[in-house]
């Protein structure tokens, strides 16, 4: 599978949902496979909160492949021998696309807190501008999970008919208080950490030692990504060997897991990006600007495939069913299909248990549904 990574630069202003302007800006994107002559084989992949443009394949020196490598590649569900797959890094991220630690033109200083609040709508608008620059005016499918699913839904509403198929996994039509509450824990932990320095931290220092506040926020997030059942299977009540049960700071395996993942995460993900992206997730509501969700969905002309996960605690499967029901209510039922994956893993099943839905996605992109 051929992998190409590029950076697109834009000097025209990007008008944001907040009323502010971003200019200039850059978007990093990765492509897999070959674009056919009539440009009809494009599949857009949208990443989640901590993801990036590196959705599949291996870079030299990688310890693991792109985050959806099990789904995308030669002979896989999204077959790169047939499809030209493109994944962009979203606005606000810390993997190359313009975000809070990017230089604020014409200064060489980073934006930090001067970076504007961005929304999922802004992320998608910027991607659409990129695709137009690449000569891509219509795509075969847009697919994404979690925040990526939010982007897929925004493509469906904001750019009707741009995609033949929209595939949204483990998402929602509007972020609910449960998710906002977890994001609030992370926000408070980050901004109250003295090493955050009110946003004036040295990123190179954090690459070495991490940021405790971000680590704690990520630990809270991990709890919401799993489920009771997957935690029972993964950890049980096992204790860390050589740590005494009756020592105050002796740890269960689940405690060690959260600490390891939280502190490791804080060394490679930027805390300001985390604040800006979780704000975008909190603000997400497909009905914003419309009188109702049904009115927003009336704009859809793509076939909408909604995939929920049975034991997802972050975005309940009923939230995906509600979109399908609203499609039925507004007379768009023939364009909507809900599919529930039987899984007790939790929210991260869309990244981990790919074998449970890959055949379904393969059938969609191959035109067999």
C-alpha positions in Angstrom: 0.0 0.0 0.0 1.4 3.4 -1.0 1.3 6.0 1.7 1.8 9.7 0.9 1.9 12.5 3.5 1.6 16.1 2.4 0.9 19.6 3.8 -1.5 22.0 2.1 -1.1 25.7 2.8 -3.9 28.2 2.5 -3.6 32.0 2.5 -7.3 32.8 2.0 -9.1 33.5 5.3 -11.1 30.7 6.9 -14.2 32.1 8.4 -15.0 30.2 11.6 -18.4 29.5 13.2 -17.5 31.8 16.1 -17.2 34.7 13.7 -13.4 34.8 13.9 -11.0 34.3 11.0 -8.0 32.0 10.7 -5.4 32.9 8.2 -3.1 31.6 7.0 -3.5 28.0 7.9 -2.1 24.6 7.0 -3.6 21.1 6.8 -1.6 17.9 6.9 -3.1 14.9 5.2 -2.2 11.4 4.2 -3.4 9.3 1.3 -3.4 5.6 0.5 -4.0 4.0 -2.9 -4.4 5.6 -6.3 -7.0 8.1 -7.5 -8.8 6.8 -10.5 -9.3 8.7 -13.7 -12.8 10.1 -13.0 -12.0 10.6 -9.3 -14.9 8.5 -8.2 -13.1 6.2 -5.8 -12.3 8.6 -2.9 -13.0 7.6 0.7 -12.5 10.2 3.3 -11.5 9.0 6.8 -12.0 11.3 9.8 -10.1 10.8 13.0 -11.1 11.0 16.7 -9.9 13.2 19.5 -6.3 11.9 19.9 -6.0 10.5 16.3 -4.2 12.1 13.4 -3.9 11.9 9.6 -1.9 8.6 10.1 -4.8 6.3 9.8 -3.1 3.2 8.3 0.2 1.7 7.3 3.6 2.0 8.9 6.1 4.7 9.1 9.8 3.7 9.3 10.5 3.2 13.0 6.9 2.9 14.0 6.1 0.7 17.0 2.5 0.3 15.8 0.7 1.2 12.6 -1.9 3.9 11.9 -4.9 3.9 14.2 -7.3 2.2 11.8 -4.8 -0.1 10.0 -7.0 -3.1 10.6 -9.7 -1.5 8.5 -7.8 0.3 5.7 -5.3 -1.3 3.3 -4.7 -3.6 0.4 -7.4 -6.3 0.6 -9.0 -5.0 3.8 -12.5 -3.7 4.4 -11.6 -0.4 2.8 -9.5 -1.8 0.0 -6.7 0.6 -1.1 -6.3 -1.5 -4.2 -9.7 -0.1 -5.2 -10.1 3.1 -3.3 -8.1 6.3 -2.8 -8.3 7.0 0.9 -7.5 10.4 2.4 -7.3 11.3 6.0 -6.6 14.9 7.2 -5.4 16.1 10.5 -8.0 18.4 12.0 -7.8 22.0 12.8 -6.6 22.5 16.4 -4.6 19.3 16.5 -0.9 18.9 17.4 0.2 16.8 14.4 0.9 19.4 11.8 -2.4 21.1 11.0 -2.7 24.7 12.3 -3.5 24.6 16.0 -2.8 26.6 19.2 0.9 25.9 19.2 1.3 27.0 15.5 3.0 30.3 14.7 0.6 33.2 14.7 1.5 35.0 11.5 3.3 37.3 11.0 4.9 36.6 14.4 7.1 33.6 15.1 5.3 33.2 18.5 2.7 30.5 18.9 -1.0 31.3 19.2 -1.5 29.6 22.6 -4.7 31.1 24.1 -5.0 33.5 21.2 -6.0 30.6 18.9 -9.7 30.9 18.2 -12.2 28.3 19.4 -12.9 25.9 16.6 -15.8 23.6 16.1 -16.5 20.3 14.3 -18.2 22.4 11.6 -15.0 24.4 11.1 -12.9 21.2 10.9 -15.1 19.9 8.1 -15.3 23.2 6.3 -11.5 23.3 6.2 -11.3 19.7 4.9 -13.9 20.6 2.2 -11.7 23.5 1.0 -8.7 21.1 0.9 -10.6 18.6 -1.2 -11.7 21.4 -3.6 -8.0 22.4 -4.0 -7.2 18.7 -4.8 -10.0 18.7 -7.5 -12.2 16.4 -5.4 -15.8 17.6 -5.6 -17.6 14.4 -4.7 -16.5 11.3 -2.8 -17.6 7.7 -2.6 -17.8 7.7 1.2 -16.9 9.6 4.4 -16.3 7.4 7.4 -15.2 8.1 11.0 -15.7 7.1 14.6 -16.3 9.2 17.8 -15.3 12.7 16.9 -14.6 11.3 13.4 -18.2 10.3 13.3 -19.3 13.8 14.3 -17.3 15.1 11.3 -18.9 12.5 9.0 -22.4 13.7 10.2 -21.4 17.3 9.6 -20.3 16.5 6.0 -23.8 15.0 5.5 -25.6 18.1 6.7 -23.3 20.9 5.7 -22.4 19.6 2.2 -25.4 17.6 1.0 -24.5 15.2 -1.8 -20.8 15.6 -1.4 -20.5 12.0 -0.3 -22.5 9.1 -1.7 -22.2 7.3 1.6 -21.8 8.6 5.2 -20.6 6.1 7.8 -20.6 7.3 11.4 -19.6 5.1 14.2 -19.9 5.6 18.0 -21.0 9.2 17.7 -24.0 11.4 18.6 -26.1 14.2 17.1 -25.3 16.4 20.1 -22.8 16.0 22.9 -24.5 15.2 26.2 -23.6 16.2 29.8 -21.9 12.9 30.6 -19.2 13.6 28.0 -18.9 17.3 28.8 -18.4 16.3 32.5 -15.4 14.1 31.7 -13.9 16.8 29.5 -14.4 19.3 32.4 -12.2 17.1 34.7 -9.5 17.1 32.1 -9.8 20.9 31.6 -9.6 21.7 35.3 -6.7 19.3 35.8 -4.7 20.8 32.9 -5.2 24.5 33.7 -4.6 24.1 37.5 -1.3 22.3 36.9 1.5 24.7 37.8 3.6 23.2 35.0 1.0 24.3 32.5 2.1 27.9 33.3 -1.2 29.4 32.1 -0.5 28.1 28.6 3.1 29.4 28.5 4.8 26.0 28.9 7.8 24.9 26.9 6.5 22.0 24.7 10.0 20.4 24.6 9.9 20.1 28.4 6.6 18.4 28.3 7.9 15.9 25.7 10.4 14.8 28.3 8.4 14.8 31.5 4.7 15.1 30.5 2.1 17.1 32.2 0.4 15.7 35.3 -2.9 17.6 34.7 -3.2 16.2 31.2 -2.3 12.7 32.4 -5.1 12.9 35.1 -7.6 14.1 32.5 -6.6 11.3 30.2 -7.1 8.8 33.0 -10.7 10.0 33.4 -11.2 9.7 29.7 -9.9 6.2 29.6 -12.6 5.2 32.1 -15.3 6.4 29.7 -13.7 4.7 26.8 -14.0 1.2 28.4 -16.8 -0.6 30.2 -17.3 -2.5 33.4 -17.1 -5.7 31.4 -13.9 -5.0 29.5 -12.2 -3.8 32.6 -13.2 -7.0 34.4 -11.7 -9.1 31.6 -8.6 -7.0 31.2 -7.7 -6.4 34.9 -10.0 -8.2 37.3 -8.9 -7.5 40.8 -5.3 -8.4 40.1 -2.7 -6.6 42.1 0.7 -5.4 40.7 3.3 -8.0 41.7 5.8 -6.9 44.3 3.5 -4.1 45.5 2.1 -4.9 48.9 -1.7 -5.2 49.3 -1.6 -3.3 52.6 0.9 -0.6 51.3 -1.0 2.6 50.9 0.3 3.2 47.4 0.3 -0.4 46.3 -1.7 -0.6 43.1 -4.2 -2.8 41.4 -3.4 -3.5 37.7 -6.2 -1.2 36.6 -4.5 1.7 38.5 -1.1 0.9 36.9 -2.8 0.8 33.5 -4.4 4.2 33.9 -1.2 5.8 35.2 0.9 4.4 32.4 -1.4 5.4 29.7 -2.2 8.8 31.2 1.4 9.9 31.8 2.6 8.4 28.5 -0.1 10.3 26.6 0.9 13.6 28.2 4.3 13.3 26.6 3.1 13.2 23.0 -0.2 15.1 23.0 -0.3 18.8 23.4 -2.4 20.1 26.4 -3.7 23.2 24.6 -4.7 21.0 21.6 -6.5 18.8 24.1 -8.4 21.8 25.5 -9.4 23.2 22.1 -10.5 19.8 20.6 -12.5 18.8 23.7 -14.2 22.2 23.5 -15.1 21.5 19.9 -16.6 18.1 21.0 -18.6 19.8 23.8 -20.0 22.3 21.3 -21.1 19.7 18.8 -24.8 19.8 18.0 -26.1 19.0 14.5 -29.2 21.1 15.1 -27.3 24.4 15.8 -28.7 27.0 13.4 -31.9 24.9 12.8 -35.2 24.8 14.6 -34.8 21.0 15.2 -32.6 18.0 14.5 -35.2 16.9 11.9 -34.8 20.2 10.1 -31.0 19.8 9.9 -31.3 16.2 8.7 -33.7 17.2 5.9 -30.7 18.6 4.1 -29.1 15.1 3.8 -28.9 13.5 0.4 -26.2 10.9 1.1 -27.0 7.4 2.3 -26.5 7.5 6.1 -25.1 4.4 7.9 -25.2 4.8 11.7 -23.2 2.3 13.7 -23.7 2.1 17.5 -21.9 -0.1 20.0 -23.9 -2.0 22.6 -22.0 -1.2 25.8 -20.6 2.2 24.7 -20.8 4.4 27.8 -19.5 7.6 26.2 -21.9 7.8 23.3 -24.8 5.5 24.0 -26.1 3.4 21.1 -29.5 5.0 21.6 -27.9 8.3 20.5 -27.2 6.8 17.1 -30.7 5.3 17.0 -32.1 8.7 17.7 -30.6 10.0 14.4 -32.1 7.1 12.5 -35.5 7.8 14.1 -35.2 11.5 13.3 -34.4 10.6 9.7 -37.6 8.5 9.6 -39.6 11.3 11.1 -38.5 13.9 8.6 -39.2 11.6 5.6 -35.6 10.6 4.9 -36.0 7.0 6.2 -34.9 5.5 2.9 -31.5 7.2 3.3 -30.9 5.9 6.8 -29.7 2.6 8.3 -28.9 1.8 11.9 -26.6 -1.1 12.8 -25.7 -2.1 16.3 -22.5 -3.9 17.1 -22.8 -6.5 19.8 -19.9 -5.7 22.1 -19.2 -5.2 25.8 -15.8 -3.5 25.2 -17.1 0.0 25.5 -16.5 3.1 23.4 -13.1 2.1 22.1 -14.6 -0.9 20.4 -14.7 1.1 17.2 -10.8 1.1 17.3 -10.3 -2.3 18.9 -13.0 -4.8 17.8 -12.8 -4.0 14.1 -13.6 -7.6 13.1 -17.1 -7.1 14.4 -18.0 -4.4 11.9 -15.4 -4.6 9.1 -17.6 -6.8 6.9 -20.5 -4.4 7.3 -18.3 -1.4 6.2 -16.8 -3.5 3.4 -20.3 -4.2 2.1 -21.2 -0.5 2.2 -18.2 0.8 0.3 -18.4 -2.1 -2.2 -22.0 -1.1 -3.0 -23.5 -4.3 -1.6 -25.9 -2.7 0.8 
